[in-house]
Amino acid sequence: MLTTYNRLAGQSLERLSALSDGVFAVAMTLLVLDLKAPAAEAIHSEHDLGRALILLAPRLLAYLMSFMTLGIFWNGQQSQFNHLERSDRDLTWIHIGFLAAVSLVPFSTALLAELITFRLALLVYWANILLLGVVLFASITRAQRAGLIKADVPPDLIRVQCRRILVYQLLYAFGAALCFWSPAASLIAILLVQLNSALAPRITWLERF
């Protein structure tokens, strides 16, 4: 009975995709809750308002970076779903673990926004991105080993996806390592990696990934 349950549990890709969409939607919504308008009683002039908005810049930057991060990883997960014939219990739990990492993004974003000049805050933020990448990589490799990929999906396409995850994680790691030299340089590097992944400009040496 238990063996039958384990074999049948978690096979619905549609339910898994719906759960993922819901978690991503909530995480993206929670990000904006950390952006609070300046208190009216503290604003007495246009200068005060301008200064308050400038002070809000770190939170706005962290929000934009994390919204983009969630968009990147949502696209990555949906791309994997498009290649799957079905799911199984183990793969479903891997994706639930992935969603746990997604749900941590509002926390790591709030920490970064509050303490944006601290190296540890940057490293926690990067660790969240690393966890997302590791679990997404585990998902596609597990699906391939378990024979869950659609028969018409070329093996090269799966290898390209795996390489892409690895390359971008290395780039994120390089960006995070820069925080030991300059937190500002680290932020800029991570942001550039995100922009490259999201906008996909023509960069010759990255095109093969």
N, C-alpha and C positions, 0 to 999 in steps of 0.2 A: 504493500500500500504506500509506504513512504517513498520507495523507489519510483512508483508511478507518479506520485505527486511531484517529486523533484524533476521528473522528466517533462511534466506538463506545465509546471509553474513558470510564469514569466515569459510565455511565448508570444504575447501580443505586442507587436511593435507599435500599433496604434495607441494603446493605452500608455506605453512607455513614452512615446513622443508627446502625448497630451500632458502627461505628468511633467515632462521636461519643459514644455512651453509654459506651463503654469509657474514652475519654480523660477525660470528665467524672468518671466513677467514680474513676479513679486520682487525678485532681487533688483531688477532694473528700477522698479518703482521706489524701493527703499533707498536707493542711492540719492534720489532727489530730496528726500526728507532731511538730509544733512545740510541742504542749502536753505538757510533761513534769511528772510529779508531783515535789513537793519531795523533795530527797535526805533519806533517813531519818536519816543521821548528823548533819544540821544541825537536826533537830527534837528539842527536849528538853521541850517543853511545849505546851499548847493555844495559848498566846500565840504561840509560834514558828510553829506550823502556820497560825494565822490570818493572821499577818504574811506568811508565804510565799504563801498563797493570794491575798492582796491584791496582792502583787507580780506574781502571775500574771495579774492582770486585763487588762493591755494585750494580752497574747497571746490571751486568751480573747475579747476584743473584736474583735481582728483576725480571729480564726478565724470568729466568728459573722458578721462583715461579709462575709468572702470566701465562706463557705458559701452565704450568701444571694445574693451576686453570681452565683456559679456556677449556683445554682438559677434565678435570673432569666434568665440568658442561655441556659441549657439550654431553658427554656420558650420563649424567643424563637426559638431555632433549630428546635425541634420544631414550633412553629406554622408556620414557613416550610415545613418539610418536608410538613406536612399540605396545603399549598396547591399543591404541585408535582405536575405530571403525570409528569415524569421529570427527570433531571439530564443534564448533559453534562460534558465534560472541564474546561472553564473553571470552571464552577460548582463542580465537585468540588474543584478546586484552591483556590478561594476558601474553601471550608469547611475544607480542610486548613489553610489559613492561619489561619482562625478557631480551629481546635483548637490551633495553635501558641500563639496568644494565651491560650487556656485553660490550657495547660500552664505558662505563666509565672505564673499566679496564686499558686501556692504560694511562689514566690520573692518576688514583690512583697509578699505577706502576711507572710512571715518578716522582710523588711526593715522593714515598718511596725511589726510587733510588737516588734522589737528597738530601733527608733529612733523611737518613736511621737511624740516631741515635735519631731522634725526636719522642717522644711518639705520638704526634698528627698525624704525617704522618702514623705511624703504625695503629692508630685507624681509620683513613680514609680508609686505605687499607682493614682493617678488615670489616669496614662498607660496603664496596663494596661487599665483600664475603658474608656478612650477607644478603644484599639485594638480591643477586643471589639466596641464599638458601630459603629466605622467599617467593619469587615469584615462584620458582620451587615447593615449598610445596603447595602454593596456587593453582598452576596449577593442580596437581594431585588430590587434594581434591575437586576442582571444577569439574573436569572431572568425578570423582566418583559420586558426588551428582547429576550431570546432566545426568547420564546414558550414558556416552560417551565411557566407557571402553568396549572392546571386551568381548563377552559373555563367551569365553573360558579362560579368564584370571582369575586365582584363587584370591579371595578377600584377601587371606593371602599375596599374592605377593605385592599387593598395600600397605598393612599395613607395610610390610617389607621396601618398598621404603620410606614411610613416616617416619618410625623409623630411617632409615639410615640418612635421611636429618637432622632430629632433633639431632641425636647423634653427627654427624660431626659438626653441627653448634655449639653445646655445646663445643666440643673440640676446635673449632676455637675461640670461645669466651674465653675459658680458656687461650689459647695461647695469645690472644690479651691482656687479663688482666695482664699477666706477664710483659707487658711493663712498668707498674708502679713500678716494682721491677728492671727489667733489659730489655732494648730494645733488646739486643742481645739474651737473653733467650726467649723473645717473638718471635723473628724471627725464632729461631731454632724450637720452639714448633709448630708454624704454618707450617713450612717446613716439619716437621715430620708427621703432620696430612695430608698434601698434598701427601707425599710419600706413606703413608699407604693407602690412598684412591686410588691413581693411580696404585700402584704396588700390592695391596691386598695381603700382606704377611699373613702367618698363625699366627694370634693373637687370642688365644682361646676366651678371653672375648668379642672380637669384632665380632667373626664369626657369631653370631646370628643376627647381624645387616646387 
